[in-house]
Amino acid sequence: MPTLPEFMKENILCCVCNNTNENEFSLKYQKPNSNYAVVTCNTCNHHFIPHYYRKQIKYEQYKNEAVTNAVRQGNNWVKIQRHKLRFQFIKKFIKSGYLFDLGAGWGHFMLAAKELGYKIYGVEISEQPYLYCKNDLKLPVDHIDFFELKNTDHQFDVITMWDVLEHIDKADVFLKKCNELTKPGGYLFLQVPQIDSYIAKKHKDDWKMMGLDHVNYFGKETITKILERNGYQVQKIKSSFEIKLFLMYTVLPFIKRFKSKKKESLRQTNVTINAAQRQEYFNKFTNKPLWQLKIAVFFHNCLYNTLSFFNIGEEMMVAAKKIN
């Protein structure tokens, strides 16, 4: 792979193995006219976006009111069923307890946890999702950066984070803090994009999971290494194909391109679609009579579990147990 340009070496650090040797990194992807590049740590083979590009990224205003309004118009029952799929995985390891959802998002995972009998608590850094969790769903969520969360008087049986760790520059420090908040023998469950998946390898720098807001691109080996370094032992890694994201980030852009009736547009990688439009598109599938939704959820779950069984997906769910 090409050597790293000098400007990308600014404060460079691999969060998996703590490598800081500027000569031990190489350039993996850099698309022309893009606002980021992906580099590889030659010591542990972790892929990430270097600090030079990431230093201006903030998540406090990650979503706006238009997205909140679109989420509010959606069907919460459907969203809860989607998250119950995750509990099929979680309950194989721990069936109850105090659950801390780190990066609560719009709160529907916490709603599912509450319905299934877990005691719940969460944090969310982005203002609009936090307000929705607190005011619309009445969930016990705090609006705070996890790094600034003071030591609590208790530890948690379960810590969960769905599509969070790929956003965190200091992922090793983040996981160390998670370990401190996990009870001995407790569990951490997470989901991240998987760069060594078939889909990621096929699409390379056109992979839709790749972009400036995702700093870390873990594979099975690197997620195992970083968890082990921070006191966890991986129990299971499961392939995950998020059908909702497929509809919002693959089907919708294709439809937009097709409707444009321009061959040049069909060849483009990206189209201009904001987060509110993606939510509104998903709402079209969920605002149906309950009997239709129950049938749709049944077939959705069958498809999801079948794809997971055959290791078809571009994300991975990880179950890890605290061992020290």
N, C-alpha and C positions, 0 to 999 in steps of 0.2 A: 504494500500500500504506500501511497505518497507520504513523504515526510511532512511534518506539521509546519505551516508558515509561522514566522516569529510572533505575529500579533495574536495568534491563537494560544500561545503559551502563557498568556497572562494569568497568574494564579491558578494554573492548571493542577487538578487533583482528581484522582480516581477514588470514588467513594467506596469501592468494593475492596481494594487492596491498599489504599492510601499511597499509591505511587505518585511522586511529585517530580520525578526525573523527566525533564522536558524532552529528552532524546528517546524516551520510551513510550511515546505516543505517535500515532500516525493518522492521517486523514482517511476517513472511510467514505463519506458522502459529502459533496458540496455541489448543489445544483446551480447552474448559472442564474444570476440575478436573485438568488434566494437570500433571506435574512438570517440564515443560520448554516452551520456545518456540523456534521457528526464525526467525532474522532474515536479512535480505539486505543484502549490501554493495552500495550503489547505484553504487559506482565500477566494480566488476568483475563484479557479479551472482553472487558466491559466497554460498551459503546455509550457515548453521551455527548451532549452539546457543551462546549467549553464555556467557561466563565465570561469570556469576552463578549459573547452574544447574549448571555443570560442576565447580565448585571442590571438591566433595566426592567426585568419582568416583575410585575406585582399581581397579586391575586385578590386584593381586597375588593375590587370592583369587577370580578371575573364575569358576572352576569348582570344584566340591567333589568329595569322594570318591565320592559316588553317581554322578556323571557319569563319573568314571574307571572305575568298575565296569561301567557300561553300555557305555562305549567298549571296554573289555577283552573284553566278550562279543560284540563285533561281528566282522565278517569283514574282516581286513586286506587280503586279495586284492582284494576289491571296491573298497576305499578306494584302493588303489594304482592300479587301473585308472582310477578317476575322475580322479586327478591326472595320469595319463599323457595325458589330453586337454589339459591345460595345456602339456605338453611338445610336443604337436603345434604349438602356437603358438610356444613358445620356440625350438624347433629350426629354425624358419624364419629365425632371426637368429643363433643361436649353438648349436653342436651339442655342445660339451664345455667343460670348464673347472672352475674353483673356484667353487662356488655357495654363497652365504650366504643362508639362509632366515631372514628377519627376522619374528619372531612365528611360531615353528615350530608352535604349536598342539599337536596330538596326534602330529605327526611323520610322517604318512603321505605327505605331499608329499616329504619328505626321503628316505623309503624308495624312492619312485619314482625320484627323482634318482640315488640310489646304484645302483639296479638298471640305470639307463640309462647309467652310467659317469661321472657327474659326481663330483668330489671335493666333499664337503659339510661345512658347518658351520652352526649355527643358534643363535638365542637365543630364550628364552621367559620372559616376566615372571611369568606365572601359575604357581603352585606345582604344582598337580595335573597339568596337561599336561606341565610340565617333568619331573616325576618319572616319568610314563608314558614319555616320550621316552627318558629316561636309563636307567631300570631295566627297562622292558618291551621297548623296541625297540633298546636299546644304541646310541643315536645320539649324535654329538658335539655336544651342545647345552648351553649355559650358561644358568643361571638368573640373569638380569640385566636391568635396565632398559636399553634401547638407548642412552638418553641418558647413561648412566653407563659405557658400554663404552669402555675406554681405547683409544687408538690402537694398532692392531695392527702387526706388522712387515711386513704384506703387504696387498695389495688384492685384490679379487675380480673375476673375469670376469663374474659374474652375481650380482645381488642380487634376491631375490624377496620380495614381501609380499602375502599373500592376505587380503583383508578386514582390513587393519590400519590404513591411513592414515585411514579415517573415524573411528577412535577417538582420534586424536592431536590434542590442542589446538594444539600448536606444530608443525604439519605442515611449515611452511617450514624451521624449524630441523632437523627430522627428516630432510628431504630433503637439506639441506646436508651433514649428517653422512653420509648415504648416498653422496653424490657423492665425499666424501673417501675412502670405502672402495671406490670403484669404479675399476678400472683404466681408463686412457685408452682409449677405444673400447669399453669394457665396456657391459653392458646392465643396466637396471632393468626388472623386470616386476612389475606390480601389478594387483590387482583391487579395485574399490570399488563401492558402490552408485551408480547413475547417476540423478541427480534429473531430468535432461531426457529420460529414457526414456519411452516411451509408457505403461508401467505406472505409473510414478511420477506422471506428469501426470494420469492417470485417477483415481488414488486420493487424490492430494493429501495432506492431513494424516492420512488413514487408511492411507497406504502402510506396509506392515509393516516396511520398512527404517528407518522413522523412530522414534526413541526416544532416551532420555537417554544411552545408551551410545555412540551415534553422534554425534560432534560435527560432522563435516564432510559436506556433501552436494555432491559435485562433479558437474559436467556436463562434456561434452567440451571446451568452451572453457576452463573454469577449471582442469581437471586439466592441460591443455596449458600454460596460463600459469604455474602454480606449478612445473611441471617445468622449463620454459624458464628461469625465474628462478633455478633451482638447478643449471644446467649440463647439462641433458638436452634432447635433441631427440626429440620423439615420432615414432616410426616407424609405429605402427599402433595403432588403437583398435578393439576387437572387442567386439560385444555378447555378453553371457554370461547364460544362464538356468540357474541351479543347480537341477537337478531334485531333488536331495537336500533342499535347503532348502525347495523347494516342498512336498514331502511332509511335512516336519517343521513348517513354519510356516503352511501354508495348508490342506493336506488334513487333518492331524491335528486342528487346532482346529475345522474344519468338522464332522468326525466327532463330536468331543466335544459340540459344540452340538446336533447332530442327535440324539444319544443322550439328551440331556437332555429332549427332547420338550416344550420350552417355547418358544413363539414369541418371548417376550421375549429369551431367550438367543440365538435365531437372529439377532436384530438387533444383538447386541452385537459390538463390534469385537474384543475380546480375551476369552480364557478363561484360566483359571489352569492353565498347563502349565509344568512346570519342565524344565530342560535334560536331566536324566536321563530323564524320560519321553519327550522327543523322540528321544533316542538309542535308547531301547528300542524305540520305534515303528519307527525306521529299521532296527534289527536284524532285525525281522520280515521285511524284504525281502531281507536279505543272508544269513540263515542257511538257505540252500537248497543242494541238491546242486550240485557244480561245473558240471555240464553245463547246468543250468538258469541258473546265474549267467552263464555265458559267452554264452548266448542273450540274457539280459536286458541284459548290458553292451553287446552289439552293437546292440540296438535303442535303448538309452539313448544311445549315441554318435551314432547316426543322427539321433535326435530333437534332441539337443543341437546338432549341427553344422547341421541344417536351420534351427532357430530362430535360430542365430547368423548364418547366411547371409542370412536375411531381417530381420536386425537386430531380433529379438524377444528382449527380455530386460530385466531391471531392474538388472543390474550391467554393468560394462565392464572388460575386460582391456586393459591398456596396455603396449606395448613402447616403451621409451625408451632412446636411446643417449647415453652421456656424450660431450659435445663440448668441454667445458672445465671 
